[in-house]
Amino acid sequence: MLQGYGFAFVALMQIIFGISIAFFSGAGPAAIAEIFSTRGRSTWMSSSYALAVAVFGGFAPLIAQWLIEVTGSPLSPVAYVMAAAAVSFIVISRIRETAHLPLR
């Protein structure tokens, strides 16, 4: 990438991506915590996070290689990322707002 673009461009892209990730990193854990009741929040939050990372992250290289072998296209792992994003979107769209409700 540095061959086609200068250092300043690459640094600017890193800054832009860093800011994008910062938006998620601030709101993401708070939104996940709101899904679970206060009593089991730590257990369920850590368990669901670990399971999601194991399934969507741990098997990602294996699934990506399999998709490339089956389709013959090096772009086919994009479908896996899109499927994971679709699952995330469905879950996020169903989260209830709990800002003004008492802790349970």
C-alpha positions in Angstrom: 0.0 0.0 0.0 2.9 2.4 0.7 4.1 1.9 -2.9 1.1 3.7 -4.3 0.5 6.2 -1.6 2.7 8.3 0.6 3.2 8.0 4.3 0.9 10.9 5.1 -2.1 9.3 3.3 -1.6 6.0 5.1 -1.3 7.8 8.5 -4.5 9.8 7.8 -6.3 6.5 7.0 -5.1 5.0 10.2 -6.4 8.0 12.1 -9.8 7.8 10.4 -10.1 4.1 11.1 -9.0 4.7 14.7 -11.7 7.3 15.2 -14.3 4.9 13.7 -13.3 2.2 16.1 -13.4 4.6 19.1 -17.0 5.3 18.4 -17.8 1.6 18.7 -15.5 0.9 21.6 -17.2 3.5 23.8 -20.9 2.5 23.1 -20.5 -1.2 22.4 -19.7 -2.5 25.9 -22.4 -0.3 27.5 -25.0 -1.5 25.0 -24.0 -5.2 25.6 -24.3 -4.7 29.3 -27.9 -3.4 29.0 -29.0 -6.7 27.4 -28.5 -8.6 30.7 -30.0 -8.2 34.1 -27.8 -6.8 36.9 -27.7 -10.1 38.8 -26.0 -12.2 36.0 -24.6 -9.4 33.9 -20.9 -10.2 34.3 -21.3 -13.9 33.8 -23.6 -13.7 30.8 -21.8 -10.8 29.2 -18.4 -12.5 29.4 -19.8 -15.8 28.3 -21.6 -14.4 25.3 -18.6 -12.3 24.3 -16.2 -15.3 24.5 -18.6 -17.5 22.5 -19.0 -14.9 19.8 -15.3 -14.3 19.5 -14.7 -18.1 19.3 -17.3 -18.7 16.7 -16.9 -15.6 14.5 -13.2 -14.9 15.1 -11.6 -18.2 16.0 -13.0 -20.1 13.0 -12.6 -17.2 10.6 -9.3 -18.3 9.0 -10.7 -21.8 8.5 -14.0 -20.6 7.1 -12.2 -18.1 4.8 -9.9 -20.7 3.4 -12.9 -23.1 2.9 -14.9 -20.4 1.1 -11.9 -19.6 -1.2 -11.5 -23.2 -2.0 -15.2 -23.8 -2.7 -15.8 -20.6 -4.8 -12.4 -20.1 -6.2 -12.7 -16.4 -5.5 -10.3 -14.6 -3.0 -13.2 -12.2 -2.3 -15.6 -14.9 -1.0 -14.6 -14.4 2.7 -16.4 -11.1 2.4 -19.7 -13.1 2.5 -18.7 -14.4 5.9 -18.0 -10.9 7.2 -21.3 -9.7 5.8 -23.2 -12.6 7.4 -21.6 -11.8 10.8 -22.6 -8.1 10.3 -26.1 -9.1 9.5 -26.4 -11.2 12.7 -25.0 -8.3 14.6 -27.5 -5.9 13.0 -30.4 -8.1 13.9 -29.3 -8.3 17.5 -28.6 -4.6 17.8 -31.9 -3.7 16.3 -33.8 -5.7 18.9 -32.1 -4.3 22.0 -34.5 -2.4 24.2 -33.7 1.0 25.6 -33.2 0.8 29.4 -31.9 4.4 30.1 -34.8 5.4 32.4 -35.8 2.0 33.8 -34.7 0.9 37.3 -31.9 -1.6 37.5 -33.2 -5.1 37.7 
